[in-house]
Amino acid sequence: MHAKLRTLLILLPALSLAACSGGHINPKDSSGLPPPSQPVNADSPERLAVKGYDVVSYFNAAAPAKGLPQHEAVHDGIRYRFATGVNLAAFQLNPARYTPAYGGYCATAMADGNRVDIDPETYRITDGRLYLFFNFVINARNAWDDNPAELKARADKHWAEEFVKTKAAS
């Protein structure tokens, strides 16, 4: 268990350089949207959250589904797509319920203060919250599952510190 976590922690900073947007909106941003109030993993020029996956589908379907351009909403400067109009309506009623933890960055990496890109099909729903994970070379969800309470506490702390830093810099 500890060996897996140690390997993950050694590799994540290197992997984050290749896979991470650096926590900033893409400099080629062509969205025309106002900047978000906090860092969000939306590195496409269109500022598309969760790589276009329907965030409501994580909660109400057997597996996450890709969203469609005709079912799109903008929340806090970020575009969200939905597989159905019903899911779009659910999101519009309560976006905070469906937006992923840590701005959609890898929850395990956030425990060490790193903003790392995710695989939208590697996730956990815990206490009604969507957590997304890196899964390209290493499945970061496995490390999270080994010690979720400690990693969540550390990730919450880093996220709060980063959010405050980002807000202060604005």
Contacts in CASP RR format, 6 or more apart in sequence:
PFRMAT RR
TARGET T0000
AUTHOR 0000-0000-0000
METHOD contacts of the structure
MODEL  1
MHAKLRTLLILLPALSLAACSGGHINPKDSSGLPPPSQPVNADSPERLAV
KGYDVVSYFNAAAPAKGLPQHEAVHDGIRYRFATGVNLAAFQLNPARYTP
AYGGYCATAMADGNRVDIDPETYRITDGRLYLFFNFVINARNAWDDNPAE
LKARADKHWAEEFVKTKAAS
1 146 0 8 1.000
1 147 0 8 1.000
4 142 0 8 1.000
4 143 0 8 1.000
4 146 0 8 1.000
5 143 0 8 1.000
5 146 0 8 1.000
5 147 0 8 1.000
7 138 0 8 1.000
8 108 0 8 1.000
8 138 0 8 1.000
8 140 0 8 1.000
8 143 0 8 1.000
9 112 0 8 1.000
11 137 0 8 1.000
11 138 0 8 1.000
12 108 0 8 1.000
12 109 0 8 1.000
12 112 0 8 1.000
12 114 0 8 1.000
12 116 0 8 1.000
12 134 0 8 1.000
12 138 0 8 1.000
12 140 0 8 1.000
13 112 0 8 1.000
13 114 0 8 1.000
15 116 0 8 1.000
15 134 0 8 1.000
15 136 0 8 1.000
15 137 0 8 1.000
15 138 0 8 1.000
16 22 0 8 1.000
16 109 0 8 1.000
16 114 0 8 1.000
16 115 0 8 1.000
16 116 0 8 1.000
16 117 0 8 1.000
19 116 0 8 1.000
19 117 0 8 1.000
19 134 0 8 1.000
19 136 0 8 1.000
20 105 0 8 1.000
20 114 0 8 1.000
20 115 0 8 1.000
20 116 0 8 1.000
20 117 0 8 1.000
21 41 0 8 1.000
21 43 0 8 1.000
21 115 0 8 1.000
21 117 0 8 1.000
22 115 0 8 1.000
23 39 0 8 1.000
23 41 0 8 1.000
23 105 0 8 1.000
23 115 0 8 1.000
24 39 0 8 1.000
25 35 0 8 1.000
25 36 0 8 1.000
25 40 0 8 1.000
25 42 0 8 1.000
25 43 0 8 1.000
25 47 0 8 1.000
26 43 0 8 1.000
26 44 0 8 1.000
26 45 0 8 1.000
26 47 0 8 1.000
28 45 0 8 1.000
29 45 0 8 1.000
29 47 0 8 1.000
30 45 0 8 1.000
30 46 0 8 1.000
31 45 0 8 1.000
31 46 0 8 1.000
31 47 0 8 1.000
31 77 0 8 1.000
31 79 0 8 1.000
33 47 0 8 1.000
33 74 0 8 1.000
33 77 0 8 1.000
33 78 0 8 1.000
33 79 0 8 1.000
34 77 0 8 1.000
35 77 0 8 1.000
36 42 0 8 1.000
36 47 0 8 1.000
36 76 0 8 1.000
36 77 0 8 1.000
36 78 0 8 1.000
37 76 0 8 1.000
37 167 0 8 1.000
38 76 0 8 1.000
38 103 0 8 1.000
38 163 0 8 1.000
38 166 0 8 1.000
38 167 0 8 1.000
39 103 0 8 1.000
39 105 0 8 1.000
39 115 0 8 1.000
39 162 0 8 1.000
39 163 0 8 1.000
39 166 0 8 1.000
40 47 0 8 1.000
40 49 0 8 1.000
40 76 0 8 1.000
40 78 0 8 1.000
40 103 0 8 1.000
40 104 0 8 1.000
41 49 0 8 1.000
41 50 0 8 1.000
41 103 0 8 1.000
41 104 0 8 1.000
41 105 0 8 1.000
41 115 0 8 1.000
41 117 0 8 1.000
41 118 0 8 1.000
41 132 0 8 1.000
42 48 0 8 1.000
42 49 0 8 1.000
42 78 0 8 1.000
42 79 0 8 1.000
43 117 0 8 1.000
46 79 0 8 1.000
47 77 0 8 1.000
47 78 0 8 1.000
47 79 0 8 1.000
48 78 0 8 1.000
48 79 0 8 1.000
48 81 0 8 1.000
49 55 0 8 1.000
49 78 0 8 1.000
49 79 0 8 1.000
49 80 0 8 1.000
49 99 0 8 1.000
49 100 0 8 1.000
49 104 0 8 1.000
50 80 0 8 1.000
50 100 0 8 1.000
50 104 0 8 1.000
50 118 0 8 1.000
50 120 0 8 1.000
50 132 0 8 1.000
51 118 0 8 1.000
51 120 0 8 1.000
52 66 0 8 1.000
52 67 0 8 1.000
52 80 0 8 1.000
52 81 0 8 1.000
52 120 0 8 1.000
53 64 0 8 1.000
53 65 0 8 1.000
53 66 0 8 1.000
53 67 0 8 1.000
53 81 0 8 1.000
53 120 0 8 1.000
53 121 0 8 1.000
54 64 0 8 1.000
54 65 0 8 1.000
54 66 0 8 1.000
54 67 0 8 1.000
54 71 0 8 1.000
54 80 0 8 1.000
54 81 0 8 1.000
54 82 0 8 1.000
54 83 0 8 1.000
54 84 0 8 1.000
54 87 0 8 1.000
55 80 0 8 1.000
55 82 0 8 1.000
55 91 0 8 1.000
55 98 0 8 1.000
55 99 0 8 1.000
55 100 0 8 1.000
55 130 0 8 1.000
56 82 0 8 1.000
56 87 0 8 1.000
56 88 0 8 1.000
56 90 0 8 1.000
56 91 0 8 1.000
56 98 0 8 1.000
57 63 0 8 1.000
57 64 0 8 1.000
57 65 0 8 1.000
57 67 0 8 1.000
57 82 0 8 1.000
57 83 0 8 1.000
57 87 0 8 1.000
58 64 0 8 1.000
58 98 0 8 1.000
58 123 0 8 1.000
58 125 0 8 1.000
58 130 0 8 1.000
59 97 0 8 1.000
59 98 0 8 1.000
59 125 0 8 1.000
59 128 0 8 1.000
59 130 0 8 1.000
60 87 0 8 1.000
60 90 0 8 1.000
61 83 0 8 1.000
63 121 0 8 1.000
64 120 0 8 1.000
64 121 0 8 1.000
64 123 0 8 1.000
65 83 0 8 1.000
66 81 0 8 1.000
66 83 0 8 1.000
67 81 0 8 1.000
67 82 0 8 1.000
67 83 0 8 1.000
68 81 0 8 1.000
68 82 0 8 1.000
68 83 0 8 1.000
69 81 0 8 1.000
71 81 0 8 1.000
71 82 0 8 1.000
71 83 0 8 1.000
71 84 0 8 1.000
71 85 0 8 1.000
71 87 0 8 1.000
71 88 0 8 1.000
72 79 0 8 1.000
72 80 0 8 1.000
72 81 0 8 1.000
72 82 0 8 1.000
72 88 0 8 1.000
73 79 0 8 1.000
73 80 0 8 1.000
73 82 0 8 1.000
73 88 0 8 1.000
73 91 0 8 1.000
73 92 0 8 1.000
73 95 0 8 1.000
74 80 0 8 1.000
75 91 0 8 1.000
75 95 0 8 1.000
75 99 0 8 1.000
76 95 0 8 1.000
80 91 0 8 1.000
80 95 0 8 1.000
82 88 0 8 1.000
82 91 0 8 1.000
90 98 0 8 1.000
91 98 0 8 1.000
97 128 0 8 1.000
98 130 0 8 1.000
99 130 0 8 1.000
100 130 0 8 1.000
100 131 0 8 1.000
100 132 0 8 1.000
101 107 0 8 1.000
101 129 0 8 1.000
101 130 0 8 1.000
101 131 0 8 1.000
101 132 0 8 1.000
101 155 0 8 1.000
101 159 0 8 1.000
102 110 0 8 1.000
102 115 0 8 1.000
102 131 0 8 1.000
102 155 0 8 1.000
102 159 0 8 1.000
103 159 0 8 1.000
104 118 0 8 1.000
104 132 0 8 1.000
105 115 0 8 1.000
105 116 0 8 1.000
105 117 0 8 1.000
105 118 0 8 1.000
105 132 0 8 1.000
106 114 0 8 1.000
106 115 0 8 1.000
106 116 0 8 1.000
106 117 0 8 1.000
106 118 0 8 1.000
106 132 0 8 1.000
106 133 0 8 1.000
106 134 0 8 1.000
106 140 0 8 1.000
107 124 0 8 1.000
107 131 0 8 1.000
107 132 0 8 1.000
107 133 0 8 1.000
107 140 0 8 1.000
107 144 0 8 1.000
107 151 0 8 1.000
107 152 0 8 1.000
107 155 0 8 1.000
108 133 0 8 1.000
108 134 0 8 1.000
108 140 0 8 1.000
108 141 0 8 1.000
108 143 0 8 1.000
108 144 0 8 1.000
108 151 0 8 1.000
108 155 0 8 1.000
109 115 0 8 1.000
109 116 0 8 1.000
109 134 0 8 1.000
109 140 0 8 1.000
110 116 0 8 1.000
110 154 0 8 1.000
110 155 0 8 1.000
110 158 0 8 1.000
110 159 0 8 1.000
111 150 0 8 1.000
111 151 0 8 1.000
111 152 0 8 1.000
111 154 0 8 1.000
111 155 0 8 1.000
111 158 0 8 1.000
112 154 0 8 1.000
112 158 0 8 1.000
113 155 0 8 1.000
113 158 0 8 1.000
113 162 0 8 1.000
115 162 0 8 1.000
116 134 0 8 1.000
116 140 0 8 1.000
117 134 0 8 1.000
118 132 0 8 1.000
118 133 0 8 1.000
118 134 0 8 1.000
118 135 0 8 1.000
119 132 0 8 1.000
119 133 0 8 1.000
119 134 0 8 1.000
119 135 0 8 1.000
119 136 0 8 1.000
120 132 0 8 1.000
121 135 0 8 1.000
122 132 0 8 1.000
122 133 0 8 1.000
122 134 0 8 1.000
122 135 0 8 1.000
122 139 0 8 1.000
122 140 0 8 1.000
122 141 0 8 1.000
123 130 0 8 1.000
123 131 0 8 1.000
123 132 0 8 1.000
123 133 0 8 1.000
123 141 0 8 1.000
124 130 0 8 1.000
124 131 0 8 1.000
124 133 0 8 1.000
124 141 0 8 1.000
124 144 0 8 1.000
124 145 0 8 1.000
124 148 0 8 1.000
125 131 0 8 1.000
126 148 0 8 1.000
126 152 0 8 1.000
131 144 0 8 1.000
133 139 0 8 1.000
133 140 0 8 1.000
133 141 0 8 1.000
133 144 0 8 1.000
134 140 0 8 1.000
135 141 0 8 1.000
143 151 0 8 1.000
144 151 0 8 1.000
END
